[in-house]
Amino acid sequence: MARWDKIISRGNVDDRRSALPVFGGLGIGGVAILLVFNLPTGGNPEDILSQIPVTIDSTENTEQFTSTDEYEVFASAVLGSNNELWQKVFNDKNKKYIEPTLVLFRVSTSSSCGLATSQVGPHYCPLDNTIYLDETFFDELTERFGARGGDVAEAYVIAHEVGHHVQNLLGLIDSNTIETELQADCFAGLWANSIKDDDVFEQNEIIEAIDAAAAVGDDRIQEKVTGQVNPETWTHGSSQQRTSTFNSGYNGDTNNCGL
């Protein structure tokens, strides 16, 4: 378990997990299932894990989230440390950094980009500068796709989505979704590098983030879901590409990430 208490900064977290879910085209039922495998090129680049099928139980009790809990504190610390990094980068570029909001929800909630749902996975909406996250998605990642999981892996995902926010502010979101996603992985690596000397991570704990990057590679997901790998339909890059670009950022040179 990383020492998130070492991080003083806090980001803006909007915890909606105790709110009733918002339903759109899914309908209202005990269980809603949507399978999303391959977004076409030019699809939504803010969708980090859209290719993974997720089962959503809308009957789950969320009353336990009516007050601040450990997960909200964790998410706020991760977001705050990302903000510290990017504030410095933007200052060096004489640009203004706008801090994003992180919404925690269960099943579904509203956003300026439409209905935010668990099956889309953690994602960023550029219309409201907000990241949307249902943390139960990480259960799918470990149980179905073999990721080792852990808090550092989840922090990597938040940092990846902050990376999309940075791309949006700097006008770096490209029509090539793979390049956009890999750059966000590189940005996540920069974030990890920015706190690695603050005694936040235990020894070798960063492997959790690297393992998560590998687990969400297009080739890994396609092989597990369909038994076949089709590079022509990739939207996020292979496991090797994702881990390599994360490590490039983790080396700490912003030039490695196209900045």
Buried (B, 14 or more C-beta within 10 A) or exposed (E): EBBBEEBEBBBBBBBBBBBEBBBEEBEEEEEBEBEBBBBEEEEBBBBBBBBBBBBBEBEEEBEEBEEEEEBBBBBBBBBBBBBBBBBEBBEEEEEEBEBBBBBBBBBBBBBEBEBBBBBBBBBBBBEBBBBBBBBBBBEBBBEBBEBBBBBBBBBBBBBBBBBBBBBBBBEBBBEEBBBBBBBBBBBBBBBBBBBBEEEBBEEEBBBBBBBBBBBBBBBBBBEEBEEEBEEEBBBBBBBEBBBBBBBBBBEEEBEBBBB
